[in-house]
Amino acid sequence: MLQNKVIFDFERELDLEDWKLVLDGVMGGLSTGDFYLNDDGYAVFEGVVSLENNGGFSSVRYDLPKMEIGSSEFVILKLKGDGKNYQFRVKNKDSNYYSYIIEFCTNKEWQEIKIPLDKMYPSFRGRKLNQPNFNHDHIDEIAILIGNKKNEAFKLLIAKIELQ
């Protein structure tokens, strides 16, 4: 059996410098977000999504060194959510204006979310693009976004992100 390829293990890596919050303030929105390690060694992504001022999303992204996918077909997210829906996003080039996205649901328990890379579709500003789904041999950036078109507080604990 092939071993999973770790993208980020929050229990082992303490440096979050390359993780950046991207909030709807870039469009005038008022949503908030925070990203930090808690005392248990998990990343915490939390905040409040606000629809005020044309807002509506909060996200965190990781500009990783170019990572070869090899024979991996899935991204595995080990996390505990709050029962809300989130998007997982990847880019094969961090200079692309669009991301490949897929939505996942959390259930307030620890989960292992298995995301098929070939089901991730290209999207820009909430619009699906007329291009093929993800079919590249590497990734350059990952992100997690919440934007459910409603005002809501959110909190997501993340233990690990891997390729499988």
Beta strands, then each sheet from edge to edge (+ up, - down):
strand 1: 5-9
strand 2: 19-23
strand 3: 34-37
strand 4: 43-49
strand 5: 58-68
strand 6: 74-80
strand 7: 85-91
strand 8: 99-105
strand 9: 110-116
strand 10: 121-124
strand 11: 127-128
strand 12: 138-146
strand 13: 152-163
sheet 1: 1+ 13- 4+ 3-
sheet 2: 1+ 13- 6+ 9-
sheet 3: 2+ 5- 12+ 7- 8+ 10- 11+
end
